[in-house]
Structures are given as C-alpha cells and as structure tokens.
Amino acid sequence: MTKTPSNADGRVDPNANARLARRSFFRRSGALAGALATASLPATLGVGTTVAGAQATKRQITIGISQEPATLGYFLNTAFVSAVVRSAIGSQPTLTIQNEKNEWIPWLAESVPSLENGGARLVGEGADKRLQVTFSLRKDVTWSDGQKLTSGDVKFAWGLIVNPDYPVPDRARQVKVASIETPDDWTVVANFLSEAEARDAALNGRNGLPERVFADFAKQSGPVLDPGYYKDFLPAFPRHVLQPIIEKVGVAELPRHEINRKPVGIGPYLLTEWAEGQFISLTAVKSYFLGTPKTPAITVKIVTDTNSIIAQLGTSDLDVVGVDALSEFSAPELDKLANQKIIRAHYPVGGTWERIDLNFDNEHLGQLLVRKALIHAINRQQIVDKVLNGKTKVIHSWVPEWRWDYNPEVPTYEYSPDTAKALLKEAGYVPGPDGILAKGGKRLSLRYGTTAGNQTRLLVTQLVQADLKAVGVEVLLEYVPSSQWFSAGDNPGPLWGRTFELGEYAGSTGDDPLGGKNLYSTGAIPAASNGYVGSNFAGWKDRRNDALLTEAESIIDQARRRELYAEQQLLWAAALPQIPLYARAEVAAANYALQNFRPAPTNTPPTWNSHEWYLDA
C-alpha cells in the first residue's frame, strides 16, 4: 500500500493492519488541526544519548527477512516484513499490544482499558450515546532522541492518520473517533462517534474529510462501539519531529521525506545503518523503558532466497527467521535442524489465511457460475499435503475456526473437476480447438498474480494453474515484487489498483471480526475516488452484507453479533469474492541458544519482546 498488509509472504491486515497500521492528520478549514506545538527539528534525527551497548552477550543477534521494507515510516507500510523492524525500533508504537498468547498487554499505556475495568465506557444518552476510551500513559517513556512521550504525540498521530492528504492504506478505524482529548500530558481520552455524529458525518463529511472517504465507514445503526479493537487503534508519533517537517513540506510530501528511512522511534533498538538490499543495523537503547535490551545489537539481514535462509539457519549465520520468510513448505528442513538441536522450529496456526481474490470487474469472474467452477476445480487438499507438508488445513470461511464467530454451516465446496466442468457448461462456455473454453468468442483466460520470490506461492500457483487447465481454463502466472504488489496511495499496485484478475495473498485476522467491514463492504472497494481506502479488492457489492457488517460493529451484544456474522459468512460463501485456500501456520525458527523468543500465532511481529532476547553462551 504504501502499505502492505503484508510481507514477502504477503499478508493484509484488514484492521491495519492491523493492528499493524494506522494513519493521518486533522484538518479544519484548510488549517492543520490539533494543538501541534512548534518544536525544532533535532540536529541528528534518531541519534541521542539514549543509545548505548546493553549488557553483553555472546554475540549480536541476526534476523533474516525475505524482502526489503519499502519504508519504515509512520503507518505508511503495514507489511509484516516491515513490522519486524518497526516493532524493534518502535516507529509506530501503539498504546497496547498482543503477546504470544494473543492477550492484550500494555505497551505505552499503563493498563489495557476495558468495559470491565472502566477504561472503556458508554457515555451520553439516546442518539448522543458514545463509547469513550481512556488511556493512562506511562511517564517513563522517551523517544530515541531523548524527548518524552506525551498525550500530544498520540493526538497528533490520530490527526495525521485521518488527514486525507496523508496516503495511508487504511484509516477505517481511526475515522470512527470523533475527537481526542488530552486533559494532561499522560491522559488520552478517545471519544468514538455517537449515532448522531455518525449519521451527520455520513451525510456531510467531517473535518474536511470528503464524503466518499468517510461515509461508508461511518454509517452506523447506533453509536460506533468498536468492541473488539478499541484497545490498539491509537499509535503515537513524535510530534516534535514530524510537525516541523510537515510545516516545511506539507502532509502530502511527508511520506517521501528522509525521516521515513530512519524514523525516530520509541522501541528497544535504534536504527543506525540501512545498507540497501543487504541489511539494517539496530543498536540497543540503554534507556528503554521496559528495561535495557539483553543484546547490544541486532542485524536485520535481507535474504530473498528461501533455500539460502534455511542454509544460514543451519550454520547460525541467522538466529531468527519469521513467518515472512518461512512457510510450511520449509518444514522438512526445519524439522531436521530442530532434531539436531541447531534451531527450535515453531508452527502455531493462527489467524493468517491464504486466499485468491476474484476480480468482479472481469467479464468471466463477474459470473457466479464461473467463480463456483473455479473453487470446485482447485484441489486445495493437494496444496496442503504436497506443498505445506500437512502442517495446516484447508479452510472454508474468512473467519478462522478457533474464533467465537465462526459459522460451521458455511459450505465447503469440495474438489470436483466434473462439477466445475458442468458449471462452466451451464454458464455457456464451450471448448476451443486447444481445449480452452470460450464464450462469445472470448477465451476463458485469466491472469493469476502474486508476490515474487516465495517458493510456497510458486508451487501453489503452479498447482492451481494445472487444476484449472484440466477443466478448460487458461491461467497466465504473474509474479510481482511484494513492495509493488501491495503498493497503495499515489501509485497503487495490482491489489489496491484492482488491475489483477486472480490475486493470491494472505490476510490476517485477529480475535474479533470487525475487519470484515474493511474487507467486504461496498465502501471498502479501493479506488482513486476514495483514496484507495479499504481492502475489498474483489469489488463485491451486496446491500445485505453491508447491513450485517454495519450492525455487527455498532453493538456490543456478543450473541447478536455472532448471529450477524454467521449470516454474513453464508452470504460471503455464496458470492465467493475469494477462494479460501488454507490457514497458515505462523512458521518461525530461532537459534537453539536464543532465549525468550516467543512468536505469536497471529500477526504480532516476532520482535514484540526483542528487548528480552539473548543468546545463551
């Protein structure tokens, strides 16, 4: 996108991220909003007295990633591969995070607000009722240049994210907030939209946001409650650094500023060198508020070849490799190294799922019979068995089976080439001289794109190509660099630009389905007219689906929400905007000597606790 909901392996976080993404800046009457206090730009960005060698260990730790980040700036990229670095340097830190057990824990905040502890509460009456969430910030947090974190940094970040001139891939969650109050330097009060405000915003736009950007995300049948994701939607940005830059070059030019190559962060490590195409060097921040990192330095090594990554793991040239570079395909080699006690291999199955999006604008794919034929034609179990070594399973919904809202009644669309052929015949397709089907003189030929450089995707696409050819569908394979595939903003790639026909990538989901609206509502179809907001790449439009998703995110009653999402999943399965392939194991590997490495089963970057890592002598 300039976002990627993804990594080399390609993941889209519908909540953006993510949890792994947030963006914007507030405008009123053409003026930059919020109380953005004037500050001078540090003489040396990102370098200060906070940097120091931490307690020594045997040697530094080396992390392998499969793709070079396009940027490390402030919610401009949600690629998981970027998140590995961003989490370590804290360039877009949120107030709370999730740990390896998917539990919410504080990061910049002192505690996690909830309805139970009073940090989140409903205030007001009738149409003015709203969700109000209060965060108390830690008082011992400093940016990497030595400046204190304040509530103003949080308000500033929210304002930047919602600014339509700031090209973020997704602002759906942030625009649900009507205002942010900062009664003191350590308190942040987020006021979500009331029912009355949501309706007004949908009709008239809000705070300079054009209606086309805001309306479809803001229409609610009640107050915007956001019951699942209000915990991590607020990041902090260094106001004292970014405000002077914005005043000089403007919001729209901020993504191209050099600060995004070496951002001022708040994490346990400081970026000290970026050798393009080779490595990124990180040095421990001695004054990190959660404790001095146990390892003085980390090198993030860019290794684009999966075979080379595994070989380097075997020689300890790499100490940590995350899900962006490994997959179930690598299991035999990883298990061999694990049996030799060279590494520890991890295969938690989480909320990431591989899918093929079907572009409804395509004359063939716009036909339901064709979409049903394609899913019946693909032997998804063969993919799991042959490519993924049986480490995972075929899926049938965008909702993972382990989540509370999963509907077990979703149809499974079993593998059946005969059924596929019958459906295509019913749709009016007849074989041509070369066996490829055609209708009205137009061949059933489809471009199938995905990210380049990933061995698993290479094999999956080849199997799919063969399966579809067997029923008379020609498939032309296209492999695109991850940075281009997931690019959004001013120069959208195939996904956000919707120029693909069949598009494979992975999507991440958390413990609540609120991201469904950003994935599947009519208003989430990215286009130039809406600033490429949303991740409904297929272009699926269904009024009942929109209504279900809207109601589900505007109530707290869990039982009713379960009913709504259950019905929505049936609509989704009937329309087939995507072909679900398989749930992904969040494969990770670490040096056997590495201590405190705790990868999460969802989309929490493995470096979430990197300050605790060390190599046992």
RACOR-V544453 format. One record per residue. N is the residue number from 1. RES is the residue in one small letter. PSI is psi in degrees with one decimal (* if undefined). NEAR is the number of other ideal C-beta (glycine too) atoms within 8 Angstrom. Layout:
[[N RES PSI NEAR] [N RES PSI NEAR]]
//
This chain:
[[1 m -157.6 16] [2 t 9.9 14] [3 k 155.7 17] [4 t 126.4 21] [5 p 40.3 22] [6 s -171.4 18] [7 n -169.2 16] [8 a -33.4 15] [9 d -12.4 16] [10 g 93.7 17] [11 r 135.2 16] [12 v 124.4 16] [13 d 109.1 16] [14 p -15.4 16] [15 n -6.4 15] [16 a * 17] [17 n 45.4 15] [18 a 9.2 14] [19 r -42.0 14] [20 l 25.4 13] [21 a 138.6 17] [22 r 154.0 18] [23 r 149.9 15] [24 s -176.2 15] [25 f 141.0 15] [26 f 134.0 13] [27 r 137.9 13] [28 r 122.5 8] [29 s 39.5 5] [30 g 0.6 5] [31 a 144.3 6] [32 l 132.7 10] [33 a -174.8 10] [34 g 157.9 9] [35 a 83.6 5] [36 l 94.3 10] [37 a 142.5 8] [38 t 136.6 5] [39 a 155.2 9] [40 s 145.5 5] [41 l 129.9 8] [42 p 145.5 10] [43 a -39.2 3] [44 t 101.4 7] [45 l 130.7 10] [46 g -0.8 12] [47 v 124.8 8] [48 g -166.8 10] [49 t -4.6 4] [50 t -17.7 12] [51 v 132.1 12] [52 a 162.0 8] [53 g 134.4 8] [54 a -172.6 11] [55 q 133.3 6] [56 a 146.4 5] [57 t -177.5 11] [58 k -45.9 6] [59 r 172.9 5] [60 q 164.0 9] [61 i 139.1 14] [62 t 124.7 12] [63 i 135.3 15] [64 g 131.8 14] [65 i 153.1 17] [66 s -13.4 16] [67 q 144.5 15] [68 e 132.3 9] [69 p 140.9 11] [70 a -34.8 10] [71 t 157.4 11] [72 l 12.6 14] [73 g -168.0 13] [74 y 88.1 14] [75 f 29.7 14] [76 l -12.8 13] [77 n 124.3 14] [78 t 15.0 20] [79 a 136.7 18] [80 f -36.3 18] [81 v -35.4 17] [82 s -35.3 15] [83 a -29.9 13] [84 v -43.3 16] [85 v -44.5 16] [86 r -37.6 13] [87 s -39.1 12] [88 a -37.0 14] [89 i -10.2 15] [90 g 44.3 12] [91 s -12.3 13] [92 q 64.4 11] [93 p 142.5 12] [94 t 166.0 14] [95 l -30.2 16] [96 t 160.0 13] [97 i 174.7 10] [98 q 141.0 14] [99 n -167.1 12] [100 e -14.5 9] [101 k 10.7 5] [102 n 23.0 11] [103 e 139.7 6] [104 w 129.3 8] [105 i 153.6 9] [106 p 149.3 10] [107 w -78.7 9] [108 l -21.1 13] [109 a 159.7 13] [110 e -27.5 6] [111 s 168.1 8] [112 v 117.0 10] [113 p 146.9 12] [114 s 165.7 8] [115 l -31.7 7] [116 e -40.5 4] [117 n 2.0 7] [118 g -4.9 6] [119 g -28.0 11] [120 a 134.8 11] [121 r 158.7 8] [122 l 130.7 9] [123 v 156.1 6] [124 g 176.9 8] [125 e 155.7 4] [126 g -133.9 6] [127 a -13.0 6] [128 d 1.3 9] [129 k 137.8 12] [130 r 159.1 15] [131 l 131.1 13] [132 q 126.6 12] [133 v 127.9 11] [134 t 128.4 11] [135 f 134.9 14] [136 s 118.2 8] [137 l 148.7 17] [138 r 147.4 11] [139 k 2.6 5] [140 d 19.4 5] [141 v 131.1 10] [142 t 151.2 12] [143 w 166.8 13] [144 s -14.4 17] [145 d 7.4 14] [146 g -9.4 8] [147 q 143.1 8] [148 k 142.1 7] [149 l 135.5 12] [150 t 168.5 10] [151 s -27.5 12] [152 g -30.3 11] [153 d -34.9 12] [154 v -46.0 16] [155 k -40.6 13] [156 f -45.8 14] [157 a -45.7 15] [158 w -44.8 15] [159 g -39.2 16] [160 l -39.4 16] [161 i -41.2 16] [162 v -2.3 16] [163 n 120.5 12] [164 p -16.0 11] [165 d -12.1 9] [166 y 115.6 14] [167 p 72.5 12] [168 v 153.2 16] [169 p -20.5 16] [170 d 126.3 19] [171 r 21.7 13] [172 a -35.4 14] [173 r -39.5 13] [174 q -32.6 13] [175 v -7.1 13] [176 k -10.4 11] [177 v 125.9 13] [178 a -36.3 8] [179 s 159.9 6] [180 i 129.0 13] [181 e 143.8 7] [182 t 79.6 13] [183 p -25.2 5] [184 d -178.5 6] [185 d -13.4 9] [186 w 4.6 9] [187 t 131.0 12] [188 v 123.3 14] [189 v 114.5 12] [190 a 120.4 14] [191 n 109.5 11] [192 f 163.8 16] [193 l 135.6 14] [194 s 170.9 14] [195 e -44.3 14] [196 a -42.6 8] [197 e -38.9 11] [198 a -44.5 14] [199 r -41.5 10] [200 d -42.1 9] [201 a -39.0 14] [202 a -34.2 12] [203 l -38.2 7] [204 n -3.9 7] [205 g 167.8 11] [206 r 133.1 11] [207 n 39.9 9] [208 g -6.8 9] [209 l 126.8 12] [210 p 148.1 7] [211 e -40.1 10] [212 r -28.0 7] [213 v -39.6 13] [214 f -36.2 14] [215 a -53.1 13] [216 d -23.0 11] [217 f -19.8 15] [218 a -19.4 14] [219 k 122.8 9] [220 q 153.8 13] [221 s 0.9 7] [222 g -167.0 8] [223 p 152.9 14] [224 v 106.2 14] [225 l -31.8 12] [226 d 57.8 13] [227 p -22.4 10] [228 g -35.4 9] [229 y 15.3 13] [230 y -10.8 12] [231 k -33.0 10] [232 d 17.0 11] [233 f -11.4 11] [234 l 118.1 14] [235 p 178.0 13] [236 a 137.2 13] [237 f 150.7 11] [238 p 94.2 12] [239 r -39.4 13] [240 h -21.6 12] [241 v -46.7 15] [242 l -32.8 14] [243 q -47.7 13] [244 p -35.3 12] [245 i -45.0 12] [246 i -42.1 12] [247 e -28.5 5] [248 k -44.7 6] [249 v -16.4 7] [250 g 158.7 8] [251 v -43.2 11] [252 a -28.6 8] [253 e -9.9 8] [254 l -40.8 16] [255 p -22.2 13] [256 r 2.2 5] [257 h 149.9 9] [258 e -18.3 5] [259 i -27.2 13] [260 n -12.0 13] [261 r -21.8 9] [262 k 68.7 9] [263 p 148.5 13] [264 v 121.5 12] [265 g -167.5 14] [266 i 13.3 12] [267 g -172.7 14] [268 p -11.8 11] [269 y 155.3 14] [270 l 132.5 14] [271 l 120.1 15] [272 t -21.8 7] [273 e 141.0 7] [274 w 100.8 9] [275 a 105.6 8] [276 e 130.0 5] [277 g 0.3 5] [278 q -65.2 6] [279 f 165.2 10] [280 i 124.4 12] [281 s 134.8 13] [282 l 137.2 15] [283 t 140.3 11] [284 a 141.7 18] [285 v 108.5 15] [286 k -33.2 10] [287 s 15.1 8] [288 y 133.2 12] [289 f -19.3 8] [290 l 6.5 5] [291 g 145.8 7] [292 t 127.9 11] [293 p 142.0 15] [294 k -14.6 11] [295 t 129.7 13] [296 p -21.6 11] [297 a 150.0 11] [298 i 134.5 13] [299 t 126.2 12] [300 v 109.0 15] [301 k 131.3 11] [302 i 112.0 12] [303 v 105.7 12] [304 t -15.4 8] [305 d 123.7 7] [306 t -41.8 12] [307 n -40.0 7] [308 s -37.2 9] [309 i -46.6 15] [310 i -39.9 13] [311 a -40.4 8] [312 q -30.5 11] [313 l -39.3 17] [314 g -25.1 9] [315 t 4.5 6] [316 s 18.4 8] [317 d -23.2 6] [318 l 138.7 14] [319 d -28.0 10] [320 v 133.0 16] [321 v 128.0 13] [322 g -171.7 14] [323 v -21.5 15] [324 d -27.5 13] [325 a -13.8 14] [326 l 158.2 14] [327 s 180.0 13] [328 e -24.9 14] [329 f -29.4 11] [330 s -1.4 11] [331 a -46.2 13] [332 p -44.5 7] [333 e -40.9 8] [334 l -42.9 15] [335 d -36.0 9] [336 k -45.6 8] [337 l -36.1 14] [338 a -40.2 12] [339 n -27.6 6] [340 q 2.2 6] [341 k 36.1 5] [342 i -38.1 10] [343 i 169.7 12] [344 r 126.9 10] [345 a 139.4 12] [346 h 133.4 10] [347 y 46.2 10] [348 p 131.9 9] [349 v 119.5 10] [350 g -137.0 13] [351 g 16.2 12] [352 t 132.2 15] [353 w 140.6 15] [354 e 135.9 12] [355 r 164.5 13] [356 i 116.7 11] [357 d 141.8 14] [358 l 116.0 14] [359 n 111.9 14] [360 f -17.5 11] [361 d -16.5 7] [362 n 136.8 10] [363 e -28.1 5] [364 h -49.2 10] [365 l -18.7 14] [366 g -9.4 8] [367 q 124.6 8] [368 l -39.5 7] [369 l -36.6 10] [370 v -44.8 14] [371 r -41.5 13] [372 k -37.3 11] [373 a -41.3 16] [374 l -44.0 13] [375 i -34.6 10] [376 h -27.2 14] [377 a -20.3 13] [378 i 123.8 13] [379 n 86.3 8] [380 r -33.4 10] [381 q -34.8 8] [382 q -39.6 9] [383 i -47.5 16] [384 v -44.7 13] [385 d -46.2 9] [386 k -38.8 8] [387 v -38.3 12] [388 l 10.0 16] [389 n 29.5 9] [390 g 16.1 6] [391 k -4.5 9] [392 t -158.8 11] [393 k 157.3 7] [394 v 143.9 10] [395 i 163.1 11] [396 h 1.0 9] [397 s 162.2 13] [398 w -9.1 13] [399 v 125.9 12] [400 p 149.7 12] [401 e -26.3 9] [402 w -9.0 4] [403 r 152.8 12] [404 w -23.8 5] [405 d 6.1 11] [406 y 135.7 11] [407 n 107.8 11] [408 p -6.6 5] [409 e 1.4 5] [410 v 132.2 10] [411 p 148.8 6] [412 t -20.8 5] [413 y 70.8 8] [414 e 155.3 5] [415 y 122.8 10] [416 s 93.4 7] [417 p -35.1 11] [418 d -42.3 6] [419 t -41.0 9] [420 a -45.6 13] [421 k -40.9 11] [422 a -40.3 8] [423 l -41.4 13] [424 l -36.6 16] [425 k -43.1 9] [426 e -32.3 7] [427 a -6.1 11] [428 g 12.4 7] [429 y 139.2 10] [430 v 149.8 8] [431 p 140.5 7] [432 g -177.4 9] [433 p -30.8 3] [434 d 9.6 4] [435 g -10.5 6] [436 i 134.4 12] [437 l 154.5 12] [438 a 157.4 12] [439 k 124.6 11] [440 g 30.8 5] [441 g 2.4 4] [442 k 119.3 8] [443 r 144.7 8] [444 l 76.8 15] [445 s 129.0 9] [446 l 135.7 14] [447 r 131.4 10] [448 y 107.1 16] [449 g 152.9 14] [450 t -174.9 15] [451 t 145.1 16] [452 a 157.1 9] [453 g 10.5 11] [454 n 118.6 14] [455 q -37.3 9] [456 t -48.2 12] [457 r -36.8 13] [458 l -47.7 9] [459 l -39.4 11] [460 v -46.7 13] [461 t -35.7 12] [462 q -40.0 9] [463 l -43.5 13] [464 v -43.2 13] [465 q -45.3 11] [466 a -41.8 8] [467 d -43.8 12] [468 l -34.5 14] [469 k -34.2 10] [470 a -20.7 8] [471 v 10.2 12] [472 g 17.6 12] [473 v 123.2 15] [474 e 132.0 10] [475 v 126.3 13] [476 l 116.8 8] [477 l 137.3 9] [478 e 130.5 8] [479 y 121.6 10] [480 v 137.1 12] [481 p 141.0 9] [482 s -42.6 17] [483 s -32.9 11] [484 q -42.7 9] [485 w -41.0 18] [486 f 10.2 19] [487 s 139.1 14] [488 a -161.7 14] [489 g -134.6 14] [490 d -26.5 5] [491 n 73.6 5] [492 p 142.9 12] [493 g -166.7 12] [494 p -35.4 11] [495 l -62.3 15] [496 w -27.8 13] [497 g -10.2 9] [498 r 41.9 13] [499 t -4.0 4] [500 f 168.4 12] [501 e -61.1 10] [502 l 129.1 14] [503 g 119.1 14] [504 e 135.5 15] [505 y -178.3 17] [506 a 141.2 13] [507 g 143.6 15] [508 s 143.6 17] [509 t 150.7 14] [510 g -147.9 15] [511 d 7.5 7] [512 d 143.8 9] [513 p 20.1 11] [514 l -24.9 13] [515 g -10.9 12] [516 g -34.5 14] [517 k -37.6 13] [518 n -21.9 15] [519 l -34.9 13] [520 y -4.6 13] [521 s 157.0 16] [522 t -38.5 11] [523 g -8.6 10] [524 a 11.5 16] [525 i 112.5 12] [526 p 140.9 15] [527 a 163.4 7] [528 a -33.5 5] [529 s -23.0 5] [530 n 17.3 12] [531 g 24.3 8] [532 y 45.8 15] [533 v 137.7 12] [534 g 165.1 15] [535 s 26.8 12] [536 n 72.4 15] [537 f -30.5 12] [538 a -30.7 10] [539 g 29.7 11] [540 w 131.2 12] [541 k 123.2 7] [542 d 117.2 9] [543 r -40.4 7] [544 r -40.7 7] [545 n -45.4 14] [546 d -43.8 12] [547 a -41.5 8] [548 l -46.5 13] [549 l -37.5 14] [550 t -48.2 13] [551 e -40.2 10] [552 a -32.0 14] [553 e 0.3 13] [554 s 13.8 11] [555 i 160.6 12] [556 i -25.2 7] [557 d 108.5 6] [558 q -37.8 7] [559 a -43.3 6] [560 r -39.2 8] [561 r -38.9 13] [562 r -41.8 10] [563 e -43.4 8] [564 l -45.6 12] [565 y -31.0 15] [566 a -44.4 11] [567 e -40.8 9] [568 q -39.2 14] [569 q -35.4 14] [570 l -40.8 11] [571 l -44.7 12] [572 w -46.6 13] [573 a -30.5 12] [574 a -35.0 7] [575 a -29.7 11] [576 l 61.0 12] [577 p -18.2 12] [578 q 154.3 10] [579 i 109.1 11] [580 p 130.0 12] [581 l -66.5 14] [582 y 155.1 14] [583 a 142.3 13] [584 r 136.1 15] [585 a 132.8 13] [586 e 74.2 15] [587 v 131.2 16] [588 a 154.9 14] [589 a 145.8 14] [590 a 148.1 12] [591 n 135.0 13] [592 y -26.5 8] [593 a -9.4 8] [594 l 126.6 15] [595 q 147.9 9] [596 n 19.5 9] [597 f 116.7 11] [598 r 80.7 7] [599 p 146.1 12] [600 a 152.2 16] [601 p -7.4 10] [602 t -142.3 14] [603 n 24.6 17] [604 t 126.3 12] [605 p 145.0 12] [606 p -19.5 13] [607 t 12.0 10] [608 w -30.4 12] [609 n 34.2 9] [610 s -21.7 14] [611 h -16.1 13] [612 e -8.8 10] [613 w 144.9 15] [614 y 155.5 11] [615 l 122.3 14] [616 d 126.5 7] [617 a * 5]]
//
